[in-house]
Structure formats: structure tokens, C-alpha cells
Amino acid sequence: MQTGSAGDSAAAPLGSLSRGQIDVSVILPVFNAAPWLDECLKSVLKQDYEGSLELSVFNDASKDNSLSIIEKWKISLEERGIAVVIGGHNSSKPRGVGFGKNQAVKQSSGRYLCFLDSDDVMMPGRVRLQCEAAIQHPKSIIGCQIIRVPAGSTERYTRWINGLSPEQLSTQVFTSHGPTVIMPTWFCTQEWFCHVGKFNEGGPGVPEDLLFFYDHLEKGGGVVRVDQCLLQYRYHPQAATHSILEGTIWDHRVQFLEKRVLANWTSFTIWNAGKQGRKLYRSLSAANQKKVVALCDVSERRISKGYYTYEESKVRPQPKIPIQHYKNAKPPFIICVKLEVPKLRQQGANISFCIGDLRRRAQDLLDLEVQKADLEVRGRRECGQQPCRQLGLVQQQYQHTLLGEAKQS
């Protein structure tokens, strides 16, 4: 079963491959991955895909015995009929994940690219199932559901990435979680990858997968997920993702929001007069700050303040943004809320229930902060059953964006 979004045209059958061309290249950048490589490479060997398969490894100046492990597995892989290409460098410092991926792609020859991190493990059917999806969606990034290891780590993030609907794969690209299909599950045509362009090679601290994902969407690419758990996604302190600061992710998200959405709007309202709504306003460019007509909320405490004064602004007089009740606010809205109420984690709360929570309590004029205990009691049974008239109108007639702040924990 597949879920996905628009962005594709005609399918590209494998039958048109020229003689000698590899069907799928597994792209594997490596840096000091010795503790996990045996399990990772074994999962490549165990693939049940019947087409031609290649493993393209780029060793980014590893200082452990990663290279010797790769060379050991090269024999078994080639005996199985899997071509192995090994590249790398011995510089004093690694060039970074983006550079390693680009080099592995550059030296590969497959029509399709299957990205894999050296600390992760593929299920036997991954290449086969994602290749079938990619044939039908040649301009899409194909992802899959994941199994998180150790169990229970990044629980909310795992639930989010596995539970997005086909529509949400495209509409929730502005959330703090990042790409709606995670990079170690990516599968796409090499032709489309080259059309989008290579990964950013800025090195540690640069979210190269997020930037590529945004470029992909900007060029009309789709997002599709195979709804099976095809990857064991490992969490550990040495993971490259830990080098990326929250502030860096936030800045890129806001820039993408401004480019993809706000550039087409002449005015808008930020739904949330609290901390995150004010932070969003401060993060906007001067031109987009001028488009904000108000902050709106359901909290009488916040509304009673009347205005939000941007005290850090160098503009004089300092901008004062009205704070309005949602009934008096004018769409379109940027909805800036938490994606999940933590107290509902064990009751199966997720993104859609956060939106439902907002609708229900906007209708009842309840305070989003002080009424969390009430929501916990009512739980999943009532959440979102009766969306307020105003927000329902917004959904039907106006484009809106969810800019959520859910941490990957």
C-alpha cells in the first residue's frame, strides 16, 4: 500500500533499461560506522529485489576500521551479484554527510537511488517495494514507515512519521519535524535527483536533507510513502542530526514558509498570541511583518493585552500588533501551535488531534493552556468532532499552513 501526493506524470518502466545499466544503487555514505556496518551491510545482502543492484559506498575519512569491514562484505555482496563501488578520501577531517552522499551518488550507475545510513538496517523487501512505487511516481521522493531502535526512543516523532496521511505528506512540511519522509528511507530516480540538485555540502550543522527536500518541493516533486516498516532507524548520541541546532532548523523553515506561501499573500493573521506566535512574527522578514494584520487567540488573558509590542525592533515607533479574538480575526491564517498535547501521548494523540483540540476549544471559547486537564478527561472520544464555524470556513475557502513546534523526543 502506498500513500502520497501529486507531482508525477507517466510511469517509467524498468523494461526500458539499456543493456548493462544498473537498476538500483544503494547510496551509503560512511564515517566511523564500525559498530553498525556489519548489520547494515548484511541488510543489503538480504534484499529480495530481483533486478540488478549496486552498493555505492563513500568513506568520508573514517578513522576506525569501517573500510576493512566494507571490503570484507564486498566479497559476499559480489558473490550474490551485487556490484560494489567504493570511494573515499583520507583527509584529516571528514567533509560531511552532504558531501558523502553526493560523492556516492556521483560514482553510482543505477537508474534508481536508495539512500541508506550506515547505522540503519533495511528490511528484505525495501528495495523491491520502493522501486515498484518509484516506477509509478518518477518525480517523487519515496519513503516508508520505520521501526525505531532502541524501542521507545523519539516516540512522538516515530508516531508522526509513520502516521501522516497522504495529504499531510505535503501539507505538514513546515513542522519542526522536518521532511515528512525521513532521509534514510528516501528512494528516487537518479534523473530526478540530478534535476533537483545535489545535497548542501556545508558540513556539520547544516540540515542537508531538509534543504534538499525543500528544493524538491519547489521544483514540483511529490512525496509518497510505502505503508510498511522497511527500515530500522537507529537512535544514538553519535548521529549527525545532533549537530544541527534548533535555531538553524527554525530559520530554514521560516524562509521556506515565506517563499512558498507568504510571497503569495498580501496579508494574514497569526493564530497564537503566545510564545510561538510572537516568535514567528519576529522571525519574519520586514516585508512579511508588515503583512501581519493581527495575532488571534482564544485566551481571554492574551486578548485582554490588546497589542503585542515588538520591543526588539529597530523601527520607530515600535510595531504594535493587535491581539484579537478568533471570531474577529481575518483569514488567511498561519496556525502556529504545538502538534500534540503531551498528556494525551498514551491515548494515541497525534497531529490531527491537536488540530481537533484547537477547533473544539475555539468553539467553546476555552483557554488552550488552562484547559489541558479537561482535554485529558474528554480524550480522544470528543476531540475534534465539532470544528468551529470560523475555522471550518478558513479550511474551505483559504489556504492555511501549520507551523508546529513538536520536539523529536
Buried (B, 14 or more C-beta within 10 A) or exposed (E): EBBBBEBBEEEBEBEEBEEEEBBBBBBBBBBBBBBBBEBBBBBBBBBEBEBBBBBBBBBBBBEBBBBEBBEEBBEBBEEEEBBBBBBBEEEEEBBBBBBBBBBBBEBBBBBBBBBBBBBBBBBBBBBBBBBBBBBBBBBBBBBBBBBBBEEEBBEBBBBBBBEBEBEBBBBBBBBBBBBBBBBBBBBBBBEBBEBBEBBBBBBEEBBBBBBBBBBBBEEEBBBBBBBBBBBBBBBEEEEBBEBBEEEBBBEBBBBBBBEBBBEEBEEBBBBBBBEBBBBBBBBBEEEBBEBBBBBBBBBEEBBEEEEBEBEEEEEEEEBEBBBBBBEEBEBBBBBBBBBBBEBBEEBEBBBBBBBBBBBBBBBEEBBBEEBBEEBBEEBBEBBBEEBBEBBEEBBEEEBBBBBBBBEBE
